[in-house]
Amino acid sequence: MDKYSFLEIAAFIGIFLVLFLVLFLLTVKTKHKLANWLLAFFLFTNAVDACKFLMRDFPVNFINLEAFRWSINYLVPASFYFYVLSVCYSNFRLKPKHLLHTIPFVAYNLLLMWGIYFVDRASKVHFINGMNDMPLMHFFYFLFEFLFQVYFIASFLVIRKSKTVYLENYTNPNISVLNALYKITILYYVLHFIVLMRWLVTFIFGLGEIRAWIVTLDGFAFLFCTCWYLFAALNNPEFFRGVNSDLKPITEVVPKQKSSPVIDDEKNKQILALKELMIKKEPYLDSSLTIQDLAEQLDMPVKDLSALINLYMNKHFFDFINEYRIEKAKEILKDPLQKELTILEILYQVGFNSKSSFSTSFKKYTGTTPTDFRKNPN
């Protein structure tokens, strides 16, 4: 069995897995339909592109379909970017203005209409043979690469921003989801780098043995990316939990200040009022508490409360709330009347919704695990 057969087997398995996942995403009942559909479309475009690994020769009987397959690539970067937005922001919705992102795809198909779609076979073959010498085609090659870089850099920035917003505005942020999404973005970026290598080798050495091996590597990388994505998604069942896109990082909504802003009498009063509310009403026991909820209870604008906690108290909202939760958990763990409560029951009681996040936070503030603390609270 030669490397081409291995490539075809790997590509077939990868395409099958992708299409099976696409079918699942389109049919599963969930409130995150948009994110599922965007991911399904992105994966489908990848499966369509991966069909090239099943071809040993140019499909002369299906030239129009093959040409259209080339044009699909112009939708891949934008679809991945929208998918990232749908994961990071729970209120993301597709709007008519987003159709502007299809302009490169439409423009490329207009070119193909003129050179391939509506001409006879001889003209199709002549056009294809001369594509690499056409300045307009070179423009589209560079346009695709430019779009890829722009969309993936934008995806990285969106992930980083949403992570900041999570920490500053939510008490139980699923950072592991964002970290997994960040790794997936890097993985697809590496996969594209292999494609760039293939283009470069083809340009320098032509259709030789080196290019054939790079194509084989590309095919196995496609299979690996597919399997790794499935693994990441299965390990993060809340993969489509996002933040409100109306929320901004504190550095964007509050004027730049010194690293240690001066705390005047007014800020001291606000800090005391906040701490008093936390002790008396214990809002931190609500696992879904957000900074908007707390701002409403304090009758304070959200941006002012965010600045108070993040700048003047020098803490993320996430850390500020969890300190109170850990203190409450310590009280329960010390109480002999509540020794029958399990660690899982306690973490839910004090506002956590994940055993891993509770254990991590507890050890961060106490230096020990909840179980060990219960045995030796002193």
PEMOCOR-V185188 format. One record per residue. N is the residue number from 1. RES is the residue in three letters. PHI is phi as a letter, one per 30 degrees, with the letter a starting at -180 (none if undefined). PSI is psi in whole degrees, -180 to 180 (* if undefined). D_FIRST is the distance of its C-alpha to the first C-alpha in Angstrom with 1 decimal. Layout:
{{N/RES/PHI/PSI/D_FIRST} {N/RES/PHI/PSI/D_FIRST}}
This chain:
{{1/MET/none/121/0.0} {2/ASP/d/179/3.8} {3/LYS/d/-25/6.9} {4/TYR/d/-39/8.0} {5/SER/d/-43/6.0} {6/PHE/e/-42/7.2} {7/LEU/d/-44/10.3} {8/GLU/d/-40/10.9} {9/ILE/d/-46/10.7} {10/ALA/d/-43/13.0} {11/ALA/d/-41/15.2} {12/PHE/d/-44/15.6} {13/ILE/d/-46/16.7} {14/GLY/d/-45/18.9} {15/ILE/d/-42/20.5} {16/PHE/d/-46/21.2} {17/LEU/d/-43/22.8} {18/VAL/d/-47/24.8} {19/LEU/d/-35/26.1} {20/PHE/d/-42/27.0} {21/LEU/d/-39/28.9} {22/VAL/e/-45/30.5} {23/LEU/d/-42/31.7} {24/PHE/d/-46/33.2} {25/LEU/d/-33/34.9} {26/LEU/d/-21/36.5} {27/THR/c/-19/37.8} {28/VAL/d/142/38.8} {29/LYS/d/116/42.5} {30/THR/a/158/43.6} {31/LYS/d/-9/46.2} {32/HIS/c/49/43.7} {33/LYS/d/-43/42.5} {34/LEU/d/-46/42.6} {35/ALA/d/-42/40.3} {36/ASN/d/-43/37.9} {37/TRP/d/-41/37.9} {38/LEU/d/-42/37.5} {39/LEU/d/-41/34.5} {40/ALA/d/-43/33.1} {41/PHE/d/-44/33.5} {42/PHE/d/-45/32.0} {43/LEU/d/-37/28.9} {44/PHE/d/-42/28.7} {45/THR/d/-36/28.9} {46/ASN/d/-39/26.0} {47/ALA/d/-41/23.9} {48/VAL/d/-45/25.1} {49/ASP/d/-36/24.1} {50/ALA/d/-13/20.6} {51/CYS/d/-22/20.0} {52/LYS/d/-26/19.3} {53/PHE/d/-16/15.8} {54/LEU/c/0/15.1} {55/MET/c/123/16.4} {56/ARG/c/-26/14.7} {57/ASP/b/163/18.1} {58/PHE/d/133/21.7} {59/PRO/d/82/23.0} {60/VAL/d/-23/25.9} {61/ASN/d/-7/27.1} {62/PHE/b/48/27.5} {63/ILE/d/-42/28.8} {64/ASN/d/-43/31.5} {65/LEU/d/-40/29.2} {66/GLU/d/-41/26.9} {67/ALA/d/-42/30.1} {68/PHE/d/-35/31.4} {69/ARG/e/-38/28.2} {70/TRP/d/-42/29.0} {71/SER/d/-27/32.6} {72/ILE/e/-31/31.6} {73/ASN/e/-25/30.7} {74/TYR/d/-6/34.4} {75/LEU/c/-14/35.1} {76/VAL/d/-53/32.7} {77/PRO/d/-43/34.8} {78/ALA/d/-40/38.0} {79/SER/d/-36/36.5} {80/PHE/d/-40/35.4} {81/TYR/d/-44/38.9} {82/PHE/d/-36/40.5} {83/TYR/d/-44/38.4} {84/VAL/d/-44/39.5} {85/LEU/e/-41/43.1} {86/SER/d/-30/42.9} {87/VAL/d/-42/41.7} {88/CYS/d/-32/44.3} {89/TYR/b/115/47.2} {90/SER/d/-23/48.1} {91/ASN/c/19/50.4} {92/PHE/d/134/48.0} {93/ARG/b/146/48.2} {94/LEU/d/139/46.8} {95/LYS/b/162/49.6} {96/PRO/e/-34/50.1} {97/LYS/d/-22/50.1} {98/HIS/d/-15/46.4} {99/LEU/d/-20/45.6} {100/LEU/d/-26/46.4} {101/HIS/d/-11/43.0} {102/THR/c/-1/41.4} {103/ILE/e/-46/43.2} {104/PRO/d/-39/40.3} {105/PHE/d/-46/38.1} {106/VAL/d/-43/40.9} {107/ALA/d/-41/41.6} {108/TYR/d/-38/38.1} {109/ASN/d/-31/38.0} {110/LEU/d/-40/41.4} {111/LEU/d/-42/39.8} {112/LEU/d/-31/37.0} {113/MET/d/-41/39.6} {114/TRP/d/-37/41.3} {115/GLY/c/-22/38.3} {116/ILE/b/-54/35.8} {117/TYR/e/-45/36.9} {118/PHE/c/33/40.0} {119/VAL/b/169/39.5} {120/ASP/d/171/38.0} {121/ARG/d/-41/34.5} {122/ALA/d/-41/35.6} {123/SER/d/-36/37.2} {124/LYS/e/-50/34.2} {125/VAL/d/-41/32.0} {126/HIS/d/-42/34.8} {127/PHE/d/-45/35.2} {128/ILE/d/-41/31.5} {129/ASN/d/-26/31.4} {130/GLY/c/6/34.5} {131/MET/e/-42/33.7} {132/ASN/d/-12/32.9} {133/ASP/c/3/36.4} {134/MET/c/122/38.3} {135/PRO/e/-38/40.5} {136/LEU/d/-37/40.5} {137/MET/d/-37/36.8} {138/HIS/d/-38/36.9} {139/PHE/d/-44/39.4} {140/PHE/d/-35/37.2} {141/TYR/d/-48/34.3} {142/PHE/d/-34/36.9} {143/LEU/d/-43/38.4} {144/PHE/d/-46/35.2} {145/GLU/d/-41/34.8} {146/PHE/d/-47/38.4} {147/LEU/d/-41/38.3} {148/PHE/e/-48/35.3} {149/GLN/d/-44/37.2} {150/VAL/d/-47/40.5} {151/TYR/d/-38/39.1} {152/PHE/d/-34/37.2} {153/ILE/d/-41/40.2} {154/ALA/d/-37/42.4} {155/SER/d/-44/40.1} {156/PHE/d/-43/40.5} {157/LEU/d/-39/44.3} {158/VAL/d/-43/44.6} {159/ILE/d/-44/42.9} {160/ARG/d/-42/45.2} {161/LYS/d/-44/48.3} {162/SER/d/-32/47.7} {163/LYS/d/-42/47.2} {164/THR/d/-45/50.6} {165/VAL/d/-39/52.2} {166/TYR/e/-52/50.9} {167/LEU/d/-32/52.5} {168/GLU/d/-15/55.8} {169/ASN/b/-13/56.3} {170/TYR/b/151/54.5} {171/THR/c/-22/55.1} {172/ASN/b/59/51.8} {173/PRO/d/136/49.2} {174/ASN/d/74/45.6} {175/ILE/d/-30/44.5} {176/SER/d/-33/41.3} {177/VAL/d/-46/40.2} {178/LEU/d/-37/41.0} {179/ASN/d/-40/39.2} {180/ALA/d/-42/36.1} {181/LEU/d/-38/36.5} {182/TYR/d/-42/37.0} {183/LYS/d/-38/33.7} {184/ILE/d/-41/31.8} {185/THR/d/-43/33.5} {186/ILE/d/-40/32.4} {187/LEU/d/-46/28.8} {188/TYR/d/-30/28.7} {189/TYR/d/-41/30.5} {190/VAL/d/-40/27.9} {191/LEU/e/-40/25.2} {192/HIS/d/-33/27.3} {193/PHE/d/-37/27.6} {194/ILE/d/-39/23.9} {195/VAL/d/-42/24.5} {196/LEU/d/-40/27.4} {197/MET/d/-41/25.4} {198/ARG/d/-43/23.1} {199/TRP/d/-44/26.2} {200/LEU/d/-44/27.8} {201/VAL/d/-39/24.9} {202/THR/d/-40/24.8} {203/PHE/d/-38/28.5} {204/ILE/d/-47/28.6} {205/PHE/c/-11/25.6} {206/GLY/i/-163/24.6} {207/LEU/d/72/21.1} {208/GLY/c/-165/19.4} {209/GLU/d/-38/16.7} {210/ILE/d/-45/18.7} {211/ARG/d/-38/18.9} {212/ALA/d/-41/15.2} {213/TRP/d/-36/14.8} {214/ILE/d/-38/17.8} {215/VAL/d/-40/16.6} {216/THR/d/-44/13.6} {217/LEU/d/-39/16.3} {218/ASP/d/-42/18.5} {219/GLY/d/-44/16.1} {220/PHE/d/-33/15.8} {221/ALA/d/-38/19.6} {222/PHE/d/-45/20.3} {223/LEU/d/-43/18.8} {224/PHE/d/-45/20.7} {225/CYS/d/-41/23.9} {226/THR/d/-48/23.8} {227/CYS/d/-40/23.5} {228/TRP/d/-37/26.1} {229/TYR/d/-44/28.4} {230/LEU/e/-41/28.4} {231/PHE/d/-46/29.1} {232/ALA/d/-41/32.0} {233/ALA/d/-39/33.4} {234/LEU/d/-29/33.5} {235/ASN/d/-6/35.3} {236/ASN/b/77/37.8} {237/PRO/d/-20/39.1} {238/GLU/c/40/41.9} {239/PHE/d/-14/39.6} {240/PHE/c/28/41.8} {241/ARG/c/120/45.1} {242/GLY/b/180/46.6} {243/VAL/c/168/49.9} {244/ASN/d/124/52.6} {245/SER/d/-13/51.9} {246/ASP/d/-20/55.7} {247/LEU/d/142/55.8} {248/LYS/b/154/55.7} {249/PRO/e/150/55.3} {250/ILE/e/-31/58.7} {251/THR/d/-18/58.5} {252/GLU/c/-24/58.4} {253/VAL/c/-13/61.3} {254/VAL/c/134/63.7} {255/PRO/e/148/65.1} {256/LYS/e/133/63.9} {257/GLN/b/171/66.0} {258/LYS/d/162/66.5} {259/SER/d/-30/64.3} {260/SER/b/82/67.2} {261/PRO/d/147/69.2} {262/VAL/d/132/72.8} {263/ILE/c/107/73.6} {264/ASP/d/-176/76.9} {265/ASP/d/-39/79.1} {266/GLU/d/-44/77.5} {267/LYS/d/-38/74.0} {268/ASN/d/-42/75.4} {269/LYS/d/-41/76.9} {270/GLN/d/-40/73.6} {271/ILE/d/-43/71.7} {272/LEU/d/-40/74.4} {273/ALA/d/-38/74.2} {274/LEU/d/-48/70.4} {275/LYS/d/-38/70.7} {276/GLU/d/-42/73.5} {277/LEU/d/-42/71.5} {278/MET/d/-36/68.5} {279/ILE/d/-43/70.8} {280/LYS/d/-47/73.0} {281/LYS/c/-15/70.6} {282/GLU/h/54/67.3} {283/PRO/d/-20/65.1} {284/TYR/d/-15/62.2} {285/LEU/d/-15/61.9} {286/ASP/d/114/60.3} {287/SER/d/-22/56.5} {288/SER/c/13/56.2} {289/LEU/e/133/58.9} {290/THR/b/171/58.4} {291/ILE/d/-27/60.5} {292/GLN/d/-41/61.9} {293/ASP/d/-45/63.1} {294/LEU/d/-37/64.8} {295/ALA/d/-38/66.3} {296/GLU/d/-40/67.9} {297/GLN/d/-30/69.4} {298/LEU/d/-9/70.9} {299/ASP/h/51/71.9} {300/MET/b/141/70.3} {301/PRO/e/144/68.0} {302/VAL/e/-44/64.4} {303/LYS/d/-32/64.1} {304/ASP/d/-41/67.2} {305/LEU/d/-40/65.9} {306/SER/d/-43/62.5} {307/ALA/d/-39/64.4} {308/LEU/d/-45/66.6} {309/ILE/d/-48/63.8} {310/ASN/d/-34/61.3} {311/LEU/c/-51/63.8} {312/TYR/d/-30/67.0} {313/MET/c/-6/65.7} {314/ASN/h/45/62.6} {315/LYS/b/150/60.2} {316/HIS/d/149/57.4} {317/PHE/e/-40/58.5} {318/PHE/e/-50/55.6} {319/ASP/d/-39/57.1} {320/PHE/e/-48/60.7} {321/ILE/d/-42/60.2} {322/ASN/d/-26/58.1} {323/GLU/d/-43/60.8} {324/TYR/d/-38/63.2} {325/ARG/d/-41/60.6} {326/ILE/d/-40/60.1} {327/GLU/d/-40/63.8} {328/LYS/d/-40/64.2} {329/ALA/d/-38/61.5} {330/LYS/d/-40/63.3} {331/GLU/d/-44/66.5} {332/ILE/d/-42/64.9} {333/LEU/d/-29/63.2} {334/LYS/d/-23/66.6} {335/ASP/d/114/68.5} {336/PRO/d/-22/69.0} {337/LEU/d/-13/69.8} {338/GLN/c/24/66.2} {339/LYS/d/-16/64.4} {340/GLU/d/-16/63.0} {341/LEU/d/136/60.9} {342/THR/d/164/57.3} {343/ILE/e/-39/55.6} {344/LEU/d/-42/53.6} {345/GLU/d/-38/56.9} {346/ILE/d/-45/58.5} {347/LEU/d/-37/55.9} {348/TYR/d/-35/56.1} {349/GLN/d/-35/59.9} {350/VAL/c/2/60.1} {351/GLY/j/-6/57.8} {352/PHE/d/156/54.3} {353/ASN/b/14/51.5} {354/SER/b/130/48.8} {355/LYS/d/-38/48.9} {356/SER/d/-43/46.8} {357/SER/d/-35/49.0} {358/PHE/d/-47/52.1} {359/SER/d/-42/51.0} {360/THR/d/-47/50.0} {361/SER/d/-41/53.3} {362/PHE/d/-44/55.4} {363/LYS/d/-32/54.1} {364/LYS/d/-41/54.6} {365/TYR/c/-22/58.3} {366/THR/c/-18/59.2} {367/GLY/i/7/56.9} {368/THR/b/173/56.1} {369/THR/d/159/54.3} {370/PRO/e/-40/56.3} {371/THR/d/-46/56.2} {372/ASP/d/-36/57.5} {373/PHE/d/-40/60.1} {374/ARG/d/-37/61.4} {375/LYS/d/-36/61.9} {376/ASN/b/82/63.6} {377/PRO/d/-9/64.9} {378/ASN/d/*/67.2}}
